């Protein structure tokens, strides 16, 4: 029969090894982490484990990256809102032009065609460019938040380790 104390040490070593392998994978730039993987790591790490200096650095870099994504999202949201408002204005102009257009008014018909061309161009820009890129950015931010929550939240940090991690912190560009 195995000594319970040795069994616990083995389980701890196994968990430490899994965490080291996971963290080694996270250190590679551009490697994504699925939400399920982050949750699994959080369960493996447990709420009472202490972050290492390397893990703290990773967390600090993720914080910087989340802030960058958030700033970018705010700009994209503003642009999206502006273009949506512009489309609403053009929609209203098209309705007004149609309502007042006389059948023999060739200039008015050309104005209507131009407005409808602008409308279609703007609608295409919104549907095929602005919204998809915004949604992609939201998904990237959500994945990063999930990863951060799995690795960094509810884990202890020693102040000396945080100070060490902050020294000469160099994060990869997103």
Secondary structure, 3 states (H helix, E strand, C coil): CCCHHHHHHHHHHHHHHHHHHHHHHHHCCCCCCCHHHHHHHHHHHCCCCECCHHHHHHHHHHHHHHHHHHHHHHHHHHHHHHHHHHHHHHHHHHHHHHHHCCCCCHHHHHHHHHHHHHHHHHHHHHHHHHHHHHHHHHHHHHHHHHHHHHHCCCCECCHHHHHHHHCCCCCCCC
